[in-house]
């Protein structure tokens, strides 16, 4: 290659987690600014239809991506030290993505004009539909494979800041939901344009390459099916609610959906950086390194997930009052019912990362297909019966079922991980802290919502941390020693 390429600096897992945590924190903080504003300006009806449009379009984006978030990350991570072979693979994968996205977008247009639900909102569907191209051709998987989390974080935050400024300028009335959709597309996927422009700094594109695109089809198939089915059952509650319920019910549930996704993203800041490192360990350093890394993350996710579940159950009302206002309080029970998804989703994601890293993508695919089938049945049964509460319950039972299936399949590996964990002490400490925080909420239930959240968080953290220290939980005490 004649062109001098950049050699990305590979940071430690801790640095990557910190960067991803900053990104996830921004994903939490920015909605704290935008969601209360948009909820009050647009109201439940317009908010609901915009959220449903993004869910509907998201299904087409999933198909267009063909599972590249995992497959592309794994394949490029294996070759990150061989720039010539890496360039060939990246070029092959981009050709596949351009072809798949073209086909998917044509199908999307057919659905938009045929379905009454989408045909009634043509301008909205076309605006949101641009995210199909931006998501599929953004090559986010490449930057994750070379562990450029610093770049990913800075780029995303800058675009989010820009979208917030535009939001306050252009979204000022109830009917400004089209402007809100455009700003959201810019904030969530607009930064992917920079990804493509920056690719030439790391890889070389050339017609002289002898490309073998067909070699990706067979291994990619499992990733495609698993990614599509996983993404489908993860959002099927919102999608089917749009067909079974009114825009008002969608408006209530979209706030619950956003709060839940923000919280799930906190755990995702850990799990999403694991695939490149797990793939590297499995290929280079051996299974013992993988086991210890997984055990540390399971410990952390259990502590974090249980804490968030407590917050969602105890503080559902103040959270909804802050982020949406009194018009959305009817969604509090759905938020409480869906709280376990935060923990189940994060741990399930870690299990999935291990399956992919250890070349068990077929098994991973089967579990996701099972999840889609279970979710479809449960949502079609529960939504007509219990509305948004049924939507939340159906997804919780689906995630629990898929977690049990994965745990059974990985039972031997999970036994190895269990040697380095302390689940009993973590759950005991959480139970004590939950009771203390619940009692505190009972006493201050009529106070200002912001004050309630702060005080409940303090009570829970002190109680939980204190119990973990008293029981000498291994992971927590080891982290304290390191800080010293």
C-alpha positions as CSV (number, residue, x, y, z in Angstrom):
1,X,0.0,0.0,0.0
2,X,1.4,3.4,-1.0
3,X,-0.6,5.4,1.4
4,X,0.7,5.9,4.9
5,X,-2.1,4.7,7.2
6,X,-2.7,5.7,10.8
7,X,-2.0,3.0,13.4
8,X,-4.7,3.4,16.1
9,X,-3.6,3.3,19.7
10,X,-5.2,0.3,21.4
11,X,-6.1,1.4,24.9
12,X,-6.8,-0.8,28.0
13,X,-10.2,-2.3,28.7
14,X,-10.6,0.2,31.6
15,X,-10.0,3.2,29.4
16,X,-12.5,1.8,26.8
17,X,-15.1,1.3,29.6
18,X,-14.5,4.8,30.9
19,X,-14.9,6.3,27.4
20,X,-18.0,4.2,26.8
21,X,-19.3,5.2,30.3
22,X,-18.9,8.8,29.4
23,X,-20.8,8.2,26.1
24,X,-23.5,6.3,28.0
25,X,-23.7,9.1,30.7
26,X,-24.2,11.6,27.9
27,X,-26.9,9.3,26.6
28,X,-28.5,9.6,30.0
29,X,-27.9,13.3,30.6
30,X,-29.0,14.7,27.2
31,X,-32.4,13.1,27.4
32,X,-32.8,14.7,30.8
33,X,-32.7,17.9,28.9
34,X,-34.6,17.0,25.8
35,X,-37.3,14.5,27.0
36,X,-39.0,16.8,29.5
37,X,-39.0,19.6,26.9
38,X,-40.3,17.5,24.0
39,X,-42.8,15.7,26.2
40,X,-44.4,18.9,27.2
41,X,-44.2,20.7,23.8
42,X,-45.4,17.8,21.5
43,X,-47.7,16.0,24.0
44,X,-48.3,12.3,24.2
45,X,-50.0,11.9,20.8
46,X,-47.3,13.4,18.6
47,X,-44.6,12.0,20.8
48,X,-46.1,8.6,20.4
49,X,-46.3,8.6,16.6
50,X,-42.7,9.8,16.2
51,X,-41.4,7.2,18.6
52,X,-43.3,4.5,16.8
53,X,-41.9,5.7,13.4
54,X,-38.4,5.2,14.7
55,X,-39.3,1.8,16.0
56,X,-40.8,0.8,12.6
57,X,-37.8,2.1,10.7
58,X,-35.5,0.5,13.1
59,X,-36.6,-2.9,11.9
60,X,-35.5,-2.1,8.4
61,X,-32.1,-0.8,9.7
62,X,-31.6,-4.1,11.5
63,X,-32.1,-6.1,8.3
64,X,-29.9,-3.7,6.3
65,X,-27.0,-4.0,8.8
66,X,-27.0,-7.9,8.5
67,X,-25.5,-8.3,12.0
68,X,-22.4,-6.3,11.2
69,X,-22.3,-4.7,14.6
70,X,-21.0,-8.1,15.8
71,X,-19.7,-9.9,12.7
72,X,-17.8,-6.8,11.4
73,X,-16.4,-6.1,14.8
74,X,-15.2,-9.6,15.3
75,X,-13.7,-10.1,11.8
76,X,-11.9,-6.7,11.8
77,X,-10.7,-7.1,15.4
78,X,-8.9,-10.4,14.3
79,X,-7.0,-8.5,11.6
80,X,-6.4,-5.1,13.2
81,X,-2.6,-5.7,13.2
82,X,-2.5,-6.6,9.4
83,X,-3.5,-3.4,7.6
84,X,-3.5,-4.9,4.1
85,X,-5.9,-7.8,5.0
86,X,-7.9,-5.4,7.1
87,X,-8.4,-3.0,4.2
88,X,-9.6,-5.9,2.0
89,X,-12.1,-7.1,4.5
90,X,-13.5,-3.6,5.2
91,X,-14.0,-3.0,1.5
92,X,-15.8,-6.3,1.1
93,X,-18.1,-5.6,4.0
94,X,-19.0,-2.2,2.8
95,X,-19.9,-3.5,-0.7
96,X,-22.2,-6.0,1.0
97,X,-23.8,-3.3,3.1
98,X,-24.4,-1.0,0.2
99,X,-26.2,-3.7,-1.7
100,X,-28.3,-4.9,1.3
101,X,-29.3,-1.3,2.2
102,X,-30.4,-0.6,-1.3
103,X,-32.7,-3.6,-1.3
104,X,-34.0,-3.0,2.2
105,X,-34.8,0.7,1.4
106,X,-36.8,-0.3,-1.7
107,X,-38.8,-2.8,0.5
108,X,-39.2,0.0,3.1
109,X,-40.8,2.3,0.4
110,X,-43.2,-0.4,-0.6
111,X,-44.4,-0.8,3.0
112,X,-44.7,2.9,3.6
113,X,-47.1,3.3,0.6
114,X,-49.0,0.1,1.3
115,X,-49.7,0.2,5.1
116,X,-52.4,2.7,6.1
117,X,-50.6,3.4,9.4
118,X,-47.4,4.6,7.6
119,X,-49.1,6.1,4.5
120,X,-50.9,8.5,6.7
121,X,-47.5,9.9,7.9
122,X,-45.5,9.9,4.6
123,X,-43.3,13.0,5.4
124,X,-42.5,11.6,8.8
125,X,-41.6,8.2,7.4
126,X,-39.3,9.7,4.7
127,X,-37.5,11.8,7.3
128,X,-36.9,8.9,9.7
129,X,-36.2,6.6,6.8
130,X,-32.9,8.4,6.1
131,X,-31.5,6.7,9.3
132,X,-31.6,3.4,7.4
133,X,-28.7,4.6,5.2
134,X,-26.9,6.4,7.9
135,X,-27.1,3.4,10.3
136,X,-26.1,0.8,7.8
137,X,-23.2,2.6,6.1
138,X,-21.7,4.3,9.1
139,X,-19.1,1.5,9.7
140,X,-19.4,1.9,13.5
141,X,-18.3,-1.8,13.8
142,X,-14.9,-0.9,12.3
143,X,-14.1,1.7,14.9
144,X,-15.2,-0.6,17.6
145,X,-13.0,-3.4,16.2
146,X,-9.9,-1.2,16.5
147,X,-11.2,0.1,19.9
148,X,-11.4,3.8,19.0
149,X,-13.8,4.5,21.8
150,X,-12.3,8.0,22.4
151,X,-13.2,9.0,18.9
152,X,-16.6,7.4,19.1
153,X,-17.4,9.2,22.3
154,X,-16.2,12.7,21.3
155,X,-18.0,12.5,17.9
156,X,-21.3,11.4,19.4
157,X,-21.3,14.0,22.1
158,X,-20.6,16.8,19.6
159,X,-23.5,15.7,17.4
160,X,-25.8,15.4,20.4
161,X,-24.9,19.0,21.5
162,X,-25.7,20.2,18.0
163,X,-29.0,18.4,18.0
164,X,-30.0,19.9,21.3
165,X,-29.3,23.4,20.0
166,X,-31.4,22.7,16.9
167,X,-34.2,21.1,19.0
168,X,-34.7,24.3,21.0
169,X,-34.6,26.4,17.8
170,X,-37.0,24.4,15.6
171,X,-39.2,22.5,18.0
172,X,-41.4,25.0,19.7
173,X,-45.1,24.0,19.0
174,X,-47.2,20.8,19.1
175,X,-47.1,20.4,15.3
176,X,-43.3,20.6,15.1
177,X,-43.0,16.8,15.3
178,X,-41.4,16.6,11.8
179,X,-38.7,19.0,12.9
180,X,-38.2,16.9,16.0
181,X,-37.8,13.7,13.9
182,X,-35.2,15.4,11.7
183,X,-33.2,16.6,14.7
184,X,-33.4,13.2,16.3
185,X,-32.0,11.6,13.1
186,X,-29.1,14.0,13.1
187,X,-28.3,13.5,16.8
188,X,-28.5,9.7,16.6
189,X,-27.0,8.7,13.2
190,X,-25.8,11.9,11.6
191,X,-22.3,11.4,13.1
192,X,-21.9,8.3,11.0
193,X,-21.1,10.5,8.0
194,X,-17.8,11.3,9.7
195,X,-17.1,7.6,10.1
196,X,-17.1,7.0,6.3
197,X,-15.0,10.2,5.6
198,X,-12.4,9.1,8.2
199,X,-12.1,5.5,7.1
200,X,-9.4,6.3,4.6
201,X,-7.1,7.2,7.4
202,X,-7.0,3.6,8.6
203,X,-7.7,1.5,5.5
204,X,-7.0,1.7,1.8
205,X,-9.7,1.4,-0.9
206,X,-8.6,0.0,-4.2
207,X,-10.1,-1.6,-7.3
208,X,-7.0,-3.8,-7.5
209,X,-8.0,-5.8,-4.5
210,X,-8.9,-9.3,-5.2
211,X,-12.2,-9.4,-3.2
212,X,-14.0,-12.5,-2.2
213,X,-17.3,-11.3,-1.0
214,X,-18.9,-14.7,-1.0
215,X,-16.7,-16.0,1.8
216,X,-18.6,-13.8,4.2
217,X,-22.1,-15.1,3.4
218,X,-22.0,-18.3,5.4
219,X,-20.5,-17.0,8.7
220,X,-22.5,-13.8,8.3
221,X,-25.8,-15.6,8.0
222,X,-25.9,-16.6,11.6
223,X,-25.0,-13.0,12.7
224,X,-27.7,-11.6,10.4
225,X,-30.5,-13.8,11.7
226,X,-29.4,-13.4,15.4
227,X,-29.0,-9.6,15.2
228,X,-32.3,-9.1,13.3
229,X,-34.3,-11.4,15.7
230,X,-32.6,-10.0,18.8
231,X,-33.4,-6.4,17.7
232,X,-36.9,-7.3,16.7
233,X,-37.9,-8.9,20.0
234,X,-36.2,-6.2,21.9
235,X,-38.5,-3.5,20.4
236,X,-41.5,-5.6,19.6
237,X,-43.5,-4.2,22.5
238,X,-43.4,-0.7,21.0
239,X,-44.1,-2.0,17.5
240,X,-47.1,-4.1,18.3
241,X,-48.5,-1.5,20.7
242,X,-48.7,0.8,17.6
243,X,-51.0,-1.6,15.9
244,X,-53.1,-2.6,18.9
245,X,-53.4,0.8,20.7
246,X,-53.9,4.5,20.2
247,X,-51.3,7.3,19.7
248,X,-52.0,8.3,23.3
249,X,-51.0,4.9,24.7
250,X,-47.9,5.0,22.5
251,X,-47.1,8.4,23.9
252,X,-47.3,7.1,27.5
253,X,-45.3,4.0,26.6
254,X,-42.6,5.8,24.6
255,X,-41.6,7.7,27.8
256,X,-41.4,4.4,29.7
257,X,-39.4,3.0,26.7
258,X,-37.0,5.9,26.7
259,X,-36.4,5.7,30.5
260,X,-35.8,2.0,30.3
261,X,-33.4,2.3,27.3
262,X,-31.4,5.0,29.1
263,X,-31.0,2.8,32.1
264,X,-30.2,-0.3,30.0
265,X,-27.5,1.8,28.2
266,X,-25.6,2.3,31.5
267,X,-25.0,-1.5,31.6
268,X,-24.3,-1.4,27.9
269,X,-21.4,0.9,28.4
270,X,-19.6,-2.2,29.9
271,X,-20.9,-5.0,27.6
272,X,-20.4,-3.2,24.3
273,X,-16.6,-2.9,24.7
274,X,-16.2,-6.5,25.5
275,X,-16.5,-8.2,22.2
276,X,-13.1,-7.1,20.7
277,X,-11.2,-8.0,23.8
278,X,-13.0,-11.3,24.4
279,X,-12.4,-12.3,20.7
280,X,-8.7,-11.4,21.2
281,X,-8.4,-13.4,24.4
282,X,-10.1,-16.4,22.9
283,X,-7.8,-16.3,19.9
284,X,-4.5,-15.4,21.6
285,X,-4.3,-15.7,25.4
286,X,-6.6,-18.6,26.4
287,X,-9.9,-19.4,28.1
288,X,-8.8,-18.5,31.6
289,X,-8.4,-14.8,30.7
290,X,-11.9,-14.8,29.2
291,X,-13.4,-16.4,32.3
292,X,-11.9,-13.9,34.7
293,X,-12.9,-10.9,32.5
294,X,-16.5,-12.2,32.3
295,X,-16.7,-12.8,36.0
296,X,-15.7,-9.2,36.8
297,X,-18.3,-7.9,34.5
298,X,-21.0,-10.1,35.7
299,X,-20.3,-8.9,39.3
300,X,-20.4,-5.3,38.2
301,X,-23.5,-5.7,36.1
302,X,-25.4,-7.4,38.9
303,X,-24.6,-4.6,41.4
304,X,-25.4,-1.9,38.8
305,X,-28.5,-3.6,37.4
306,X,-30.1,-4.3,40.8
307,X,-29.5,-0.7,41.8
308,X,-31.2,0.7,38.7
309,X,-34.1,-1.8,39.2
310,X,-34.6,-0.4,42.7
311,X,-34.6,3.2,41.4
312,X,-37.2,2.4,38.7
313,X,-39.5,0.6,41.1
314,X,-39.3,3.0,44.1
315,X,-39.0,6.3,42.1
316,X,-41.2,5.6,39.1
317,X,-43.5,8.5,39.9
318,X,-40.8,11.2,40.4
319,X,-38.9,10.0,37.4
320,X,-42.0,10.3,35.2
321,X,-42.9,13.7,36.7
322,X,-39.4,15.1,35.9
323,X,-39.1,13.7,32.4
324,X,-42.7,13.9,31.2
325,X,-45.0,15.6,33.6
326,X,-48.3,14.7,35.1
327,X,-49.8,13.8,31.7
328,X,-47.6,10.7,31.6
329,X,-48.1,9.4,35.2
330,X,-50.4,6.6,33.9
331,X,-47.3,4.9,32.6
332,X,-45.8,4.4,36.1
333,X,-46.9,0.8,36.5
334,X,-45.5,-0.2,33.1
335,X,-42.2,1.4,34.1
336,X,-42.1,-0.7,37.3
337,X,-43.1,-3.9,35.6
338,X,-40.4,-3.4,33.0
339,X,-37.6,-2.6,35.5
340,X,-36.0,-6.1,35.5
341,X,-35.2,-5.7,31.8
342,X,-32.3,-3.5,32.8
343,X,-30.5,-6.3,34.5
344,X,-31.7,-9.1,32.2
345,X,-30.7,-7.2,29.1
346,X,-27.2,-6.4,30.3
347,X,-26.4,-9.9,31.5
348,X,-27.9,-11.4,28.4
349,X,-25.7,-9.1,26.3
350,X,-22.6,-10.3,28.1
351,X,-23.6,-13.9,27.4
352,X,-24.2,-13.0,23.8
353,X,-20.7,-11.4,23.6
354,X,-19.1,-14.6,24.9
355,X,-21.0,-16.8,22.4
356,X,-19.9,-14.6,19.5
357,X,-16.3,-14.4,20.7
358,X,-16.1,-18.2,21.2
359,X,-17.5,-18.9,17.7
360,X,-20.9,-20.1,19.0
361,X,-22.9,-17.7,16.7
362,X,-25.2,-20.5,15.5
363,X,-26.3,-21.1,19.1
364,X,-26.6,-17.4,19.7
365,X,-28.9,-17.3,16.6
366,X,-31.1,-20.1,17.9
367,X,-31.7,-18.3,21.2
368,X,-32.6,-15.0,19.5
369,X,-35.0,-16.8,17.2
370,X,-36.6,-18.4,20.2
371,X,-36.8,-15.0,21.9
372,X,-38.6,-13.5,18.9
373,X,-41.1,-16.3,18.8
374,X,-41.8,-16.0,22.6
375,X,-42.1,-12.2,22.4
376,X,-44.5,-12.3,19.5
377,X,-46.8,-14.7,21.2
378,X,-46.7,-13.0,24.6
379,X,-47.1,-9.4,23.3
380,X,-50.1,-10.5,21.1
381,X,-51.7,-12.0,24.1
382,X,-50.9,-9.4,26.8
383,X,-51.2,-6.1,24.9
384,X,-55.0,-6.5,24.0
385,X,-55.6,-7.6,27.6
386,X,-53.5,-5.1,29.7
387,X,-52.3,-2.4,27.2
388,X,-49.0,-0.9,28.1
389,X,-48.6,-3.0,31.2
390,X,-49.0,-6.1,29.1
391,X,-46.4,-4.8,26.7
392,X,-43.9,-4.4,29.5
393,X,-44.7,-7.7,31.1
394,X,-44.5,-9.6,27.8
395,X,-40.9,-8.3,27.2
396,X,-39.8,-9.1,30.8
397,X,-41.0,-12.7,30.5
398,X,-39.3,-13.0,27.1
399,X,-35.9,-11.7,28.4
400,X,-36.2,-14.0,31.4
401,X,-36.9,-17.0,29.1
402,X,-34.0,-16.2,26.8
403,X,-31.7,-15.7,29.8
404,X,-32.6,-19.2,31.1
405,X,-32.0,-20.7,27.7
406,X,-28.6,-19.1,27.3
407,X,-27.6,-20.0,30.9
408,X,-28.5,-23.6,30.3
409,X,-26.5,-23.7,27.0
410,X,-23.5,-22.1,28.7
411,X,-23.9,-24.0,31.9
412,X,-20.3,-25.4,32.0
413,X,-18.8,-22.0,31.3
414,X,-21.2,-20.3,33.8
415,X,-20.0,-22.7,36.5
416,X,-16.4,-21.6,35.8
417,X,-17.4,-17.9,36.0
418,X,-19.3,-18.7,39.2
419,X,-16.0,-19.5,41.0
420,X,-15.0,-15.8,40.8
421,X,-18.3,-14.3,41.8
422,X,-20.2,-13.5,45.0
423,X,-23.8,-13.3,43.9
424,X,-25.4,-14.2,47.2
425,X,-23.7,-11.3,49.1
426,X,-24.6,-8.8,46.3
427,X,-28.3,-9.8,46.3
428,X,-28.4,-9.7,50.1
429,X,-26.9,-6.2,50.2
430,X,-29.3,-5.1,47.6
431,X,-32.4,-6.4,49.5
432,X,-31.4,-4.5,52.6
433,X,-30.7,-1.3,50.6
434,X,-34.0,-1.7,48.8
435,X,-36.0,-1.9,52.0
436,X,-34.1,1.2,53.4
437,X,-34.7,3.2,50.2
438,X,-38.4,2.1,50.1
439,X,-38.9,3.2,53.7
440,X,-37.3,6.6,53.0
441,X,-39.5,7.1,50.0
442,X,-42.6,6.3,52.1
443,X,-41.5,9.2,54.5
444,X,-40.8,11.8,51.8
445,X,-43.3,10.7,49.1
446,X,-44.8,14.2,48.9
447,X,-41.6,16.1,48.5
448,X,-40.2,17.7,45.4
449,X,-39.4,15.0,42.7
450,X,-35.7,16.1,42.4
451,X,-35.2,16.0,46.1
452,X,-36.8,12.6,46.3
453,X,-34.5,11.2,43.7
454,X,-31.3,12.6,45.4
455,X,-32.2,11.5,48.9
456,X,-33.4,8.0,47.8
457,X,-30.2,7.6,45.8
458,X,-28.1,8.5,48.8
459,X,-29.9,6.2,51.1
460,X,-29.7,3.3,48.7
461,X,-26.0,3.8,47.9
462,X,-24.9,4.1,51.5
463,X,-27.0,1.1,52.6
464,X,-25.8,-1.0,49.6
465,X,-22.2,0.0,49.9
466,X,-22.2,-0.5,53.7
467,X,-23.6,-4.0,53.4
468,X,-21.2,-5.0,50.7
469,X,-18.3,-3.9,53.0
470,X,-19.8,-5.6,56.0
471,X,-20.2,-8.9,54.1
472,X,-16.7,-8.4,52.5
473,X,-18.0,-9.0,49.0
474,X,-14.9,-9.8,47.0
475,X,-15.4,-7.7,43.9
476,X,-16.5,-4.6,45.8
477,X,-13.7,-4.8,48.3
478,X,-11.1,-5.4,45.6
479,X,-12.2,-2.2,43.8
480,X,-11.9,-0.2,47.0
481,X,-8.4,-1.5,47.6
482,X,-7.4,-0.5,44.1
483,X,-8.7,3.1,44.6
484,X,-6.5,3.3,47.7
